Amino acid sequence: MTQTNLIYHTPVLLKESIEGLQIQPEGIYVDVTFGGGGHSREILKHLGEKGRLLSFDQDADAEKNILNDTRFTFVRSNFRYLRNFLRYYEALPVDGILADLGVSSHHLDEGSRGFSLRSPEAKPDMRMNQRSEFSALQIINEYPKEKLMTVLKMYGELRGVGRLADRIIQAREIEPFRQIDQLISAVAPCFSRDRERKELTKLFQALRIEVNQEMVALQEMLEASVKCIKPGGRLVVITYHSLEDRLVKNFMKSGNCAGKVEKDFFGHINCPLKIVKPDFLLPSEKEIERNPRSRSAKLRIATKL
């Protein structure tokens, strides 16, 4: 293991998520968010010689962390194609699926990727898949007002999106956006001084989700997961913001992302999953102190019935 691997990303709720998987030594497991490989390494420690681990990641940077282990398969793909690839690798059904959602510390620290406010001179890129041609630049430079407002409200849960959209459009008419500091300067007047950083973070979240179609991909992955996990297997998901957490909670509760509970003739809920109590776990104060990124994390676990 190289030093690069060690600093790429600090896995959140590592002990709790591994325990949640209830790993069987000869089982088949999937880490749909490989990143720096922290969770994957820990899963491999619990597997025997006949166990298997398949890990998904669409980011080329993650490929630098591929593990040299005969039990490990790296899948260069978005996790929305989960079922197709598991079928291709003859890995169905699986014993457990782990997802650590959100942006890794590597993405935030790598200024050229344009995910963070900390890199004002970087291009607002925000692509998880660098092979994609669509970045945040297209959104802020090309989206019409109504579409821009929808993205900011739906994915950033921002207020005053009309004014925000107007500021962005007025600024790009003078000069197209090329750097993060241009975007910050354009929208800063919309925020009070004490809330500016928090609101800008929401704005960046909205752009990132739209660029990577994160909510659509998450929904497709969740729907595929119940078709891939064997009865008694586990679905373990770590969320970081309310939008993705609401989706995961609804799915685990009802079996659909809308959270619509359906019952049979006898009044029993028709859901392929059973939530493992407590409903969710939070990081300890010690973990938050060690890894501030974990502050907003929430772990949910469900068993396939």
KOLLUM-861283 format. One record per residue (C-alpha): residue in one letter; residue number from 1; x, y, z. Coordinates in steps of 0.5 Angstrom, whole numbers. Each point is the difference from the previous one (the first is absolute). Last residue first. Layout:
# KOLLUM-861283
   res     n       X       Y       Z
     A   NUM       X       Y       Z
...
END
This chain:
# KOLLUM-861283
   res     n       X       Y       Z
     L   305     -72     -21       6
     K   304       6       4      -2
     T   303       3       3       6
     A   302       0       8       1
     I   301       6       5       3
     R   300       0       7       0
     L   299       6       4       2
     K   298       0       8       1
     A   297       6       5      -2
     S   296      -1       7       1
     R   295       6       0       5
     S   294       4      -5      -4
     R   293       4       5      -4
     P   292       3       3       7
     N   291       4      -6       0
     R   290       4      -1       7
     E   289      -5       4       4
     I   288      -6      -3      -4
     E   287       3      -7       2
     K   286       1       2       7
     E   285      -7       3       1
     S   284      -3      -6      -3
     P   283      -3      -1      -7
     L   282      -7      -1       0
     L   281      -4      -6      -1
     F   280      -7      -1      -3
     D   279      -7      -3       1
     P   278       3      -4       6
     K   277      -2      -5      -2
     V   276       1      -4      -6
     I   275      -5       2      -6
     K   274      -4      -6      -3
     L   273       1       0      -8
     P   272      -5      -3      -5
     C   271      -6       4       2
     N   270      -7      -1      -1
     I   269      -3       2       7
     H   268      -5      -5       3
     G   267      -7       2       0
     F   266      -3      -7      -1
     F   265      -2       2      -7
     D   264       8       2      -2
     K   263       2       7       2
     E   262       4       6      -4
     V   261       4       5       4
     K   260       2       6      -5
     G   259       7       2       2
     A   258       1       3      -7
     C   257       6      -4      -1
     N   256      -3      -6       0
     G   255       1      -6       5
     S   254      -4       3       5
     K   253       4       1       6
     M   252       7      -1      -3
     F   251      -2       4      -6
     N   250      -3       6       4
     K   249       7       0       5
     V   248       4       0      -6
     L   247      -3       5      -4
     R   246      -1       5       6
     D   245       8      -1       1
     E   244       1       2      -7
     L   243      -3       6       1
     S   242       1       2       7
     H   241       8       0      -1
     Y   240       6      -5       2
     T   239      -3      -7      -1
     I   238       3      -7       2
     V   237      -3      -6      -3
     V   236       0      -7       2
     L   235      -4      -5      -3
     R   234       0      -7       3
     G   233      -1      -8      -2
     G   232      -5      -4       3
     P   231      -4      -2      -6
     K   230       5       1      -6
     I   229       2       7      -2
     C   228       0       2      -8
     K   227      -7       1      -1
     V   226      -1       5       6
     S   225       7       4      -2
     A   224      -3       1      -7
     E   223      -5       5       3
     L   222       5       3       5
     M   221       5       1      -6
     E   220      -6       3      -5
     Q   219      -2       5       6
     L   218       8       2       1
     A   217       1       1      -7
     V   216      -6       5      -1
     M   215       2       4       6
     E   214       7       0      -2
     Q   213      -1       3      -7
     N   212       8       1       0
     V   211      -1       8      -2
     E   210      -7       1       3
     I   209       3      -3       7
     R   208       6       4      -1
     L   207      -3       7      -1
     A   206      -5      -1       5
     Q   205       5      -2       5
     F   204       4       6      -2
     L   203      -6       5       1
     K   202      -1      -3       7
     T   201       8       1       2
     L   200      -1       7      -2
     E   199      -6       1       5
     K   198       4      -3       5
     R   197       6       5      -2
     E   196      -5       6       0
     R   195      -4      -1       6
     D   194       4       5       5
     R   193       1       5      -6
     S   192      -7       0      -2
     F   191      -1      -3      -7
     C   190      -3       2      -7
     P   189       6       5      -1
     A   188       5      -6       0
     V   187      -3      -3      -6
     A   186       4       3      -6
     S   185       6       1       4
     I   184       0      -8       2
     L   183      -1      -1      -7
     Q   182       6       4      -2
     D   181       4      -3       5
     I   180      -2      -7      -2
     Q   179       4       1      -7
     R   178      -2       0      -8
     F   177      -7       3       1
     P   176      -2       4      -7
     E   175       1       8       0
     I   174      -5       5       0
     E   173      -6      -4      -1
     R   172       3      -5       5
     A   171      -1       5       5
     Q   170      -7       1      -1
     I   169      -2      -7      -1
     I   168       3      -2       7
     R   167      -3       6       3
     D   166      -7      -2      -3
     A   165       1      -7       3
     L   164       1       2       7
     R   163      -6       5       0
     G   162      -4      -5      -3
     V   161       2      -5       5
     G   160      -1       4       6
     R   159       0      -6       5
     L   158       5      -6      -1
     E   157      -2      -7       1
     G   156       6      -2      -4
     Y   155      -2      -5      -4
     M   154      -7       2      -2
     K   153       0       7       1
     L   152       7       1      -3
     V   151      -2      -5      -6
     T   150      -7       3      -1
     M   149       3       7       0
     L   148       5      -1      -6
     K   147      -6      -4      -4
     E   146      -4       7       1
     K   145       6       4      -2
     P   144       2      -3      -6
     Y   143       6      -5       1
     E   142       7       2      -4
     N   141       5       3       4
     I   140      -1      -2       7
     I   139      -3      -7      -2
     Q   138       6      -1      -6
     L   137       5       2       5
     A   136      -2      -5       5
     S   135       2      -6      -5
     F   134      -2      -4      -5
     E   133       5      -3      -5
     S   132       0      -6       4
     R   131       7      -4       0
     Q   130       2       3       7
     N   129      -6      -4       4
     M   128      -1       4       6
     R   127       0       6      -3
     M   126      -1       6       4
     D   125       4       5      -5
     P   124      -1       7       3
     K   123       7       2      -3
     A   122       5       2       5
     E   121       2       7       2
     P   120      -4       0       6
     S   119       3      -7       3
     R   118      -3       0       7
     L   117      -7       0      -2
     S   116       0      -7      -2
     F   115      -2      -5      -5
     G   114       4       3      -6
     R   113       4      -6      -2
     S   112       7       4       0
     G   111       0       1       7
     E   110       1      -7       2
     D   109      -2       1       8
     L   108      -7       0      -1
     H   107       0      -6      -5
     H   106       5      -4       4
     S   105      -5       1       7
     S   104      -5      -4      -4
     V   103      -6       3      -2
     G   102      -7      -3       2
     L   101      -2      -7       1
     D   100       3      -6       3
     A    99      -4      -6      -3
     L    98       1      -7       3
     I    97      -3      -6      -3
     G    96      -1      -7       3
     D    95      -1      -8      -1
     V    94       0       1      -8
     P    93      -4      -4      -5
     L    92       3       0      -5
     A    91       7       1      -1
     E    90       1      -3      -7
     Y    89       4       6      -2
     Y    88      -5       2      -5
     R    87      -6      -1       4
     L    86       4       4       5
     F    85       1       5      -5
     N    84      -7       1      -2
     R    83      -3       0       7
     L    82       4       6       2
     Y    81       0       5      -6
     R    80      -2       5       4
     F    79       6      -1       4
     N    78       4       4      -5
     S    77       5      -4      -4
     R    76       7      -2       0
     V    75      -1      -7       4
     F    74       6      -2       4
     T    73       0      -7       2
     F    72       3      -3       7
     R    71       1      -7       2
     T    70       7      -1      -4
     D    69       2       6       4
     N    68       4       6      -2
     L    67      -4       6       2
     I    66      -2       5      -5
     N    65       2       7       3
     K    64       3       3      -7
     E    63      -7      -1      -3
     A    62      -3       5       5
     D    61       2       5      -4
     A    60      -3      -2      -6
     D    59      -7       1       3
     Q    58      -5      -5      -2
     D    57       0      -4       7
     F    56      -3      -7       1
     S    55       3      -5       5
     L    54      -1      -8      -1
     L    53       2      -4       6
     R    52       0      -7       0
     G    51       1      -6       6
     K    50       3      -7      -2
     E    49       7       2       4
     G    48      -3       3       6
     L    47      -3       7       1
     H    46       0       4       6
     K    45       6       4      -2
     L    44      -2       1      -7
     I    43      -6       4       3
     E    42       5       5       3
     R    41       4       1      -6
     S    40      -7       1      -4
     H    39      -2       5       5
     G    38       7       4      -1
     G    37       0      -1      -7
     G    36       2       8      -2
     G    35      -6       0      -4
     F    34      -4      -6       0
     T    33      -7       2       0
     V    32      -4      -6      -2
     D    31       3      -5       5
     V    30      -3      -6      -1
     Y    29       0      -7       3
     I    28       0      -7      -1
     G    27       1      -5       6
     E    26       5      -5       2
     P    25       2       3       6
     Q    24      -7       3       2
     I    23       0       7       1
     Q    22      -6       3       5
     L    21       0       6      -5
     G    20      -2       4       6
     E    19       6      -2       4
     I    18       4       3      -6
     S    17      -4       6       0
     E    16       1       2       7
     K    15       7      -1       0
     L    14       1       4      -6
     L    13      -4       6       2
     V    12       3       4      -5
     P    11       6      -2      -4
     T    10       6       5       0
     H     9       2       2      -8
     Y     8       6       0      -4
     I     7       5       1       6
     L     6       1      -8       1
     N     5       0      -2      -7
     T     4       5       6      -2
     Q     3       4      -3       6
     T     2       1      -6      -4
     M     1      -3      -7       2
END
